[in-house]
């Protein structure tokens, strides 16, 4: 069976699209909402990043920790923020290769903003059977698509709760 290469979900948030984008486009803020991200460091001053800027993210899933090096692929104020993971490693992002891409779309609907988060599996060169085996080991029995679907829901819910003051 072919694997799912992209998943996404959306949430409506009572907040300004530009304000949401400004926070999400600053990777140092992501640990506030993500169930796996524990922090980020940028090579520039804090704040929203622009296309081609690089950041490192620290992550945890159960006892496993890892660091990623990411490059921003798109950054349009109030509209879109996207990046791709280009290196990964247990302590430093030393293993280069296609991993995953993430995108956040912000649709201004007046008093509300629709935020859509998407994950794309960039491991196109991996045979499906190998991806299946790897995924089931590191996610404790699920495909990455199913695992990321749940993570996206958790992230969007936390973002909504944060911005709506719950």
C-alpha positions, 0 to 999 in steps of 0.5 A, a space after each residue: 500500500 502506498 503511503 500518504 505523503 501529505 496531511 493537513 488540518 485547519 482551525 478557525 481562530 478569533 485573531 488577526 492573520 498578521 498577528 498569527 503569522 508574526 508568531 508562527 513565522 518566529 520558530 522560537 515560539 513554536 514550542 508554545 504549541 507543538 507537542 514535539 518541539 522544545 525550542 528553536 534558535 535562529 541565526 538572525 535576530 528574533 522575530 519572523 523569518 524570511 525566505 532562505 533564512 535558517 533555524 535549528 529546532 530541538 525536539 522530543 518524542 518520549 525519551 528520544 531527542 533530536 535537532 533539525 536544521 530547517 530553511 524557510 522556503 516561503 514567508 509572506 506576512 499574514 498569508 504563509 510561512 513554510 520551511 523544509 527540514 534539510 538536516 537532522 541528528 541526535 545532538 546536531 543536525 549532521 545527517 543531510 537529506 530530504 525529511 519533511 516540509 511544513 507550511 502554515 496558511 493564514 486566511 483572513 476572514 474578518 474577525 476570524 482567521 483560518 489557519 491551515 497547517 500541512 506536513 509533507 513527507 519529503 522522503 520520496 526516495 525511500 521505498 514504501 516498505 522501508 518508510 513503513 518499518 521506520 515510521 512504525 518504530 519511531 511513532 510506536 505503531 503508526 505511519 508518519 502521516 497518521 502521527 502527524 495528523 494528530 500532532 497537527 491537531 494538537 498544535 492548532 488547538 494549542 495555537 487557538 487556545 493561546 490566541 483566544 486566551 483560554 
